[in-house]
Amino acid sequence: MVRALAYLLFVLITMSAPGPAAAQRFGGNAPVCLQEWQWGGGTYNSCQYRSLEECRASAAGRSAMCLENPYAPRPPQQGRSARPR
């Protein structure tokens, strides 16, 4: 009986332990993201801005910075063609 109770207690403690933190990915198709630092050391990314100016206006007065969305689709470059070597 004591062994079963100890096992049950172990299972309950194990199941109630917090899991690993999930990393937030950059999302959205907008070319500019706002990265904001939160209290406690976390960061939050919001990729909804169409220009750096729009993002900077939103970041003003906050602990945040604007950066390019590395996963946003890029327009094709004009005038460049691949030449075989």
OpenMM code with the backbone's topology and positions (N, CA, C; nanometers):
from openmm import Vec3, app, unit

residues = "MET VAL ARG ALA LEU ALA TYR LEU LEU PHE VAL LEU ILE THR MET SER ALA PRO GLY PRO ALA ALA ALA GLN ARG PHE GLY GLY ASN ALA PRO VAL CYS LEU GLN GLU TRP GLN TRP GLY GLY GLY THR TYR ASN SER CYS GLN TYR ARG SER LEU GLU GLU CYS ARG ALA SER ALA ALA GLY ARG SER ALA MET CYS LEU GLU ASN PRO TYR ALA PRO ARG PRO PRO GLN GLN GLY ARG SER ALA ARG PRO ARG".split()
positions = [
    Vec3(0.0816, -0.1193, 0.0000),
    Vec3(0.0000, 0.0000, 0.0000),
    Vec3(0.0866, 0.1266, 0.0000),
    Vec3(0.1903, 0.1266, 0.0826),
    Vec3(0.2784, 0.2427, 0.0907),
    Vec3(0.3534, 0.2601, -0.0408),
    Vec3(0.3915, 0.1494, -0.1006),
    Vec3(0.4636, 0.1553, -0.2279),
    Vec3(0.3726, 0.2128, -0.3373),
    Vec3(0.2470, 0.1739, -0.3415),
    Vec3(0.1530, 0.2260, -0.4410),
    Vec3(0.1286, 0.3751, -0.4190),
    Vec3(0.1195, 0.4160, -0.2942),
    Vec3(0.1004, 0.5575, -0.2635),
    Vec3(0.2228, 0.6394, -0.3059),
    Vec3(0.3418, 0.5872, -0.2822),
    Vec3(0.4644, 0.6553, -0.3241),
    Vec3(0.4699, 0.6663, -0.4764),
    Vec3(0.4321, 0.5598, -0.5467),
    Vec3(0.4301, 0.5615, -0.6922),
    Vec3(0.3292, 0.6645, -0.7436),
    Vec3(0.2123, 0.6694, -0.6839),
    Vec3(0.1102, 0.7655, -0.7237),
    Vec3(0.1580, 0.9087, -0.7003),
    Vec3(0.2233, 0.9334, -0.5882),
    Vec3(0.2776, 1.0644, -0.5590),
    Vec3(0.3847, 1.1029, -0.6617),
    Vec3(0.4708, 1.0102, -0.6971),
    Vec3(0.5742, 1.0350, -0.7986),
    Vec3(0.5118, 1.0711, -0.9331),
    Vec3(0.4097, 0.9997, -0.9736),
    Vec3(0.3425, 1.0266, -1.1009),
    Vec3(0.2768, 1.1640, -1.0994),
    Vec3(0.2116, 1.1999, -0.9903),
    Vec3(0.1465, 1.3298, -0.9814),
    Vec3(0.2475, 1.4440, -0.9867),
    Vec3(0.3586, 1.4301, -0.9172),
    Vec3(0.4618, 1.5334, -0.9196),
    Vec3(0.5212, 1.5460, -1.0588),
    Vec3(0.5484, 1.4344, -1.1232),
    Vec3(0.6057, 1.4355, -1.2581),
    Vec3(0.5114, 1.5000, -1.3585),
    Vec3(0.3840, 1.4708, -1.3488),
    Vec3(0.2877, 1.5259, -1.4443),
    Vec3(0.2609, 1.6734, -1.4207),
    Vec3(0.2795, 1.7207, -1.2989),
    Vec3(0.2528, 1.8613, -1.2703),
    Vec3(0.3756, 1.9498, -1.2943),
    Vec3(0.4902, 1.8915, -1.3207),
    Vec3(0.6114, 1.9704, -1.3479),
    Vec3(0.5955, 2.0436, -1.4812),
    Vec3(0.6430, 2.1668, -1.4871),
    Vec3(0.6300, 2.2413, -1.6124),
    Vec3(0.7157, 2.1807, -1.7221),
    Vec3(0.6649, 2.1860, -1.8434),
    Vec3(0.7381, 2.1349, -1.9584),
    Vec3(0.8348, 2.2387, -2.0117),
    Vec3(0.9119, 2.2023, -2.1102),
    Vec3(1.0060, 2.2984, -2.1684),
    Vec3(0.9315, 2.4113, -2.2386),
    Vec3(0.9905, 2.5271, -2.2372),
    Vec3(0.9282, 2.6428, -2.3010),
    Vec3(0.9337, 2.6273, -2.4524),
    Vec3(0.8264, 2.6603, -2.5168),
    Vec3(0.8208, 2.6534, -2.6619),
    Vec3(0.8745, 2.7839, -2.7202),
    Vec3(0.9582, 2.7725, -2.8185),
    Vec3(1.0139, 2.8909, -2.8828),
    Vec3(0.9130, 2.9490, -2.9806),
    Vec3(0.9035, 3.0787, -2.9799),
    Vec3(0.8140, 3.1442, -3.0745),
    Vec3(0.8866, 3.1609, -3.2072),
    Vec3(0.8186, 3.1294, -3.3145),
    Vec3(0.8778, 3.1450, -3.4469),
    Vec3(0.8308, 3.2755, -3.5078),
    Vec3(0.9101, 3.3236, -3.5998),
    Vec3(0.8670, 3.4392, -3.6775),
    Vec3(0.7523, 3.3913, -3.7646),
    Vec3(0.6506, 3.4705, -3.7784),
    Vec3(0.5386, 3.4286, -3.8594),
    Vec3(0.4878, 3.5427, -3.9437),
    Vec3(0.3998, 3.5115, -4.0299),
    Vec3(0.3398, 3.6130, -4.1137),
    Vec3(0.4202, 3.6388, -4.2399),
    Vec3(0.3579, 3.7082, -4.3325),
    Vec3(0.4215, 3.7381, -4.4592),
    Vec3(0.4709, 3.8814, -4.4673),
    Vec3(0.4540, 3.9580, -4.3610),
    Vec3(0.4987, 4.0970, -4.3621),
    Vec3(0.6511, 4.1010, -4.3584),
    Vec3(0.7114, 4.1971, -4.4255),
    Vec3(0.8578, 4.2000, -4.4351),
    Vec3(0.9303, 4.2514, -4.3111),
    Vec3(0.8587, 4.3132, -4.2155),
    Vec3(0.9246, 4.3708, -4.0974),
    Vec3(0.8598, 4.3170, -3.9702),
    Vec3(0.9461, 4.2844, -3.8712),
    Vec3(0.8990, 4.2329, -3.7430),
    Vec3(0.9393, 4.3271, -3.6301),
    Vec3(0.8575, 4.3303, -3.5285),
    Vec3(0.8864, 4.4035, -3.4053),
    Vec3(0.9229, 4.2990, -3.3010),
    Vec3(1.0424, 4.3107, -3.2460),
    Vec3(1.0845, 4.2212, -3.1388),
    Vec3(1.0811, 4.3002, -3.0098),
    Vec3(1.0000, 4.2547, -2.9157),
    Vec3(0.9815, 4.3261, -2.7895),
    Vec3(1.0299, 4.2401, -2.6743),
    Vec3(1.1072, 4.3032, -2.5847),
    Vec3(1.1550, 4.2343, -2.4650),
    Vec3(1.0506, 4.2505, -2.3567),
    Vec3(1.0205, 4.1393, -2.2888),
    Vec3(0.9198, 4.1407, -2.1841),
    Vec3(0.9847, 4.1251, -2.0473),
    Vec3(0.9101, 4.1622, -1.9449),
    Vec3(0.9575, 4.1514, -1.8087),
    Vec3(0.9900, 4.0053, -1.7777),
    Vec3(1.1059, 3.9806, -1.7217),
    Vec3(1.1457, 3.8442, -1.6888),
    Vec3(1.2417, 3.7850, -1.7897),
    Vec3(1.2734, 3.8578, -1.8965),
    Vec3(1.3726, 3.8116, -1.9925),
    Vec3(1.3188, 3.7498, -2.1198),
    Vec3(1.1896, 3.7392, -2.1351),
    Vec3(1.1340, 3.6816, -2.2566),
    Vec3(1.1258, 3.7836, -2.3694),
    Vec3(1.1091, 3.7341, -2.4899),
    Vec3(1.0895, 3.8224, -2.6042),
    Vec3(0.9642, 3.7801, -2.6786),
    Vec3(0.9082, 3.8735, -2.7526),
    Vec3(0.7882, 3.8488, -2.8312),
    Vec3(0.8099, 3.9097, -2.9687),
    Vec3(0.7797, 3.8354, -3.0734),
    Vec3(0.7948, 3.8828, -3.2102),
    Vec3(0.6581, 3.9009, -3.2742),
    Vec3(0.6395, 4.0149, -3.3368),
    Vec3(0.5160, 4.0443, -3.4073),
    Vec3(0.5526, 4.0861, -3.5492),
    Vec3(0.5249, 4.0014, -3.6454),
    Vec3(0.5619, 4.0262, -3.7856),
    Vec3(0.4380, 4.0696, -3.8638),
    Vec3(0.4012, 4.1969, -3.8474),
    Vec3(0.2806, 4.2467, -3.9125),
    Vec3(0.3019, 4.3823, -3.9780),
    Vec3(0.4259, 4.4253, -3.9885),
    Vec3(0.4538, 4.5606, -4.0375),
    Vec3(0.5028, 4.5581, -4.1819),
    Vec3(0.4551, 4.6544, -4.2611),
    Vec3(0.4894, 4.6618, -4.4038),
    Vec3(0.6145, 4.7446, -4.4306),
    Vec3(0.6575, 4.8265, -4.3321),
    Vec3(0.7765, 4.9087, -4.3521),
    Vec3(0.8468, 4.9289, -4.2179),
    Vec3(0.9757, 4.9651, -4.2261),
    Vec3(1.0510, 4.9934, -4.1037),
    Vec3(0.9944, 5.1143, -4.0310),
    Vec3(0.9480, 5.2151, -4.1053),
    Vec3(0.8917, 5.3351, -4.0432),
    Vec3(0.7676, 5.3019, -3.9617),
    Vec3(0.6813, 5.2179, -4.0172),
    Vec3(0.5599, 5.1768, -3.9465),
    Vec3(0.5960, 5.1017, -3.8183),
    Vec3(0.6949, 5.0149, -3.8261),
    Vec3(0.7382, 4.9383, -3.7092),
    Vec3(0.8023, 5.0292, -3.6055),
    Vec3(0.8873, 5.1209, -3.6497),
    Vec3(0.9541, 5.2120, -3.5563),
    Vec3(0.8551, 5.3008, -3.4826),
    Vec3(0.7479, 5.3397, -3.5490),
    Vec3(0.6447, 5.4195, -3.4829),
    Vec3(0.5785, 5.3383, -3.3714),
    Vec3(0.5591, 5.2088, -3.3953),
    Vec3(0.4989, 5.1231, -3.2943),
    Vec3(0.5972, 5.0917, -3.1813),
    Vec3(0.7262, 5.0872, -3.2118),
    Vec3(0.8277, 5.0531, -3.1118),
    Vec3(0.8672, 5.1714, -3.0246),
    Vec3(0.8283, 5.2920, -3.0631),
    Vec3(0.8693, 5.4117, -2.9890),
    Vec3(0.8214, 5.4053, -2.8442),
    Vec3(0.9138, 5.4248, -2.7516),
    Vec3(0.8806, 5.4266, -2.6100),
    Vec3(0.8704, 5.2903, -2.5460),
    Vec3(0.8992, 5.1852, -2.6202),
    Vec3(0.8925, 5.0490, -2.5669),
    Vec3(1.0305, 4.9860, -2.5753),
    Vec3(1.0520, 4.8811, -2.5013),
    Vec3(1.1789, 4.8088, -2.5117),
    Vec3(1.1666, 4.7107, -2.6275),
    Vec3(1.1809, 4.7658, -2.7478),
    Vec3(1.1597, 4.6866, -2.8685),
    Vec3(1.2508, 4.7364, -2.9790),
    Vec3(1.2675, 4.6529, -3.0817),
    Vec3(1.3423, 4.6921, -3.2001),
    Vec3(1.2782, 4.6288, -3.3229),
    Vec3(1.3051, 4.6866, -3.4369),
    Vec3(1.2498, 4.6389, -3.5631),
    Vec3(1.3577, 4.5657, -3.6414),
    Vec3(1.3180, 4.4583, -3.7083),
    Vec3(1.4112, 4.3822, -3.7895),
    Vec3(1.3392, 4.3174, -3.9059),
    Vec3(1.4169, 4.2781, -4.0058),
    Vec3(1.3591, 4.2128, -4.1233),
    Vec3(1.3071, 4.0757, -4.0856),
    Vec3(1.1935, 4.0389, -4.1428),
    Vec3(1.1389, 3.9054, -4.1224),
    Vec3(1.2185, 3.8092, -4.2105),
    Vec3(1.2957, 3.7176, -4.1512),
    Vec3(1.3774, 3.6284, -4.2327),
    Vec3(1.2963, 3.5266, -4.3112),
    Vec3(1.1693, 3.5112, -4.2802),
    Vec3(1.0864, 3.4106, -4.3470),
    Vec3(0.9850, 3.4701, -4.4429),
    Vec3(0.9859, 3.6015, -4.4590),
    Vec3(0.8920, 3.6659, -4.5514),
    Vec3(0.9347, 3.6375, -4.6945),
    Vec3(0.8381, 3.6189, -4.7837),
    Vec3(0.8734, 3.5978, -4.9242),
    Vec3(0.9397, 3.7227, -4.9818),
    Vec3(1.0423, 3.7044, -5.0597),
    Vec3(1.1164, 3.8154, -5.1201),
    Vec3(1.0727, 3.8302, -5.2661),
    Vec3(1.0621, 3.9556, -5.3127),
    Vec3(1.0303, 3.9740, -5.4542),
    Vec3(1.1484, 3.9298, -5.5393),
    Vec3(1.1216, 3.8786, -5.6578),
    Vec3(1.2319, 3.8358, -5.7438),
    Vec3(1.3173, 3.9548, -5.7858),
    Vec3(1.4470, 3.9344, -5.7935),
    Vec3(1.5377, 4.0411, -5.8330),
    Vec3(1.5373, 4.0556, -5.9848),
    Vec3(1.5255, 4.1785, -6.0303),
    Vec3(1.5206, 4.2064, -6.1731),
    Vec3(1.6614, 4.2294, -6.2270),
    Vec3(1.6830, 4.1912, -6.3523),
    Vec3(1.8075, 4.2218, -6.4187),
    Vec3(1.9216, 4.1283, -6.3879),
    Vec3(1.9012, 4.0304, -6.3079),
    Vec3(2.0078, 3.9363, -6.2765),
    Vec3(1.9724, 3.8015, -6.3335),
    Vec3(2.0619, 3.7448, -6.4070),
    Vec3(2.0371, 3.6120, -6.4615),
    Vec3(2.1552, 3.5218, -6.4237),
    Vec3(2.1241, 3.3986, -6.4034),
    Vec3(2.2298, 3.3031, -6.3692),
    Vec3(2.3052, 3.2643, -6.4949),
    Vec3(2.4366, 3.2800, -6.4896),
    Vec3(2.5194, 3.2432, -6.6036),
    Vec3(2.6016, 3.1198, -6.5669),
    Vec3(2.6078, 3.0224, -6.6536),
    Vec3(2.6895, 2.9065, -6.6238),
    Vec3(2.8379, 2.9443, -6.6259),
    Vec3(2.9138, 2.8818, -6.5434),
    Vec3(3.0574, 2.9099, -6.5369),
    Vec3(3.1371, 2.8120, -6.6171),
] * unit.nanometer
topology = app.Topology()
chain = topology.addChain("A")
for resn in residues:
    res = topology.addResidue(resn, chain)
    for name in ("N", "CA", "C"):
        topology.addAtom(name, app.Element.getBySymbol(name[0]), res)
